[in-house]
Amino acid sequence: MSEMNIQVDENDKVIGLRPREDFYGGKIIHRASHLLLFNSKNELLIVKRSSNKRWYPGLYAFSVSGTVKNETYNECLQREMVEEIGIDVPFKKLFTFRHFDDSVNAFATLYSAISDQEINTEEREIADVSWVTLEWLKEDIVSNPKKYTHPFLQGMKIYWEKYGVKLA
């Protein structure tokens, strides 16, 4: 049976549940949750998505990225954190933003958390992980934007604007 995800309208109001496959192609709006995971050195965890992923295969993204099933944004993040990186830590909501391109159309809520716990990735989801400084990431995004998912680029731009860092 297909995974069911929440469909929303242009105002992020729930319409109902639809099979995950209906959301491929970016015509129908869904919800997603993403995590900025920092360690105590203020490094950010970024992950390279598995090459078998339907959305953005082989590109770098937030440490946790998940589509919302029949749950809240918070519940989605809690579930995906355990599934994708094997940790369960407190997190806080930063903001919700809209992103869309030829493959995805979603409202995404970005969260942040701090943890030095060992990361245990789900191989079907994640090909590689890296801890990077925000300065390194800012430079790499400017130099190599095609390495990153569209939601990651858009979310980081908003994050930096809200917290006082401008991209070159």
Secondary structure, 3 states (H helix, E strand, C coil): CCCEEEEECCCCCEEEEEEHHHHCCCCCCEEEEEEEEECCCCCEEEEEECCCCCCCCCCEEECEEEECCCCCHHHHHHHHHHHHHCCCCCCEEEEEEEEECCCCEEEEEEEEEECCCCCCCCCCCEEEEEEECHHHHHHHHHHCHHHECHHHHHHHHHHHHHCCCCCC
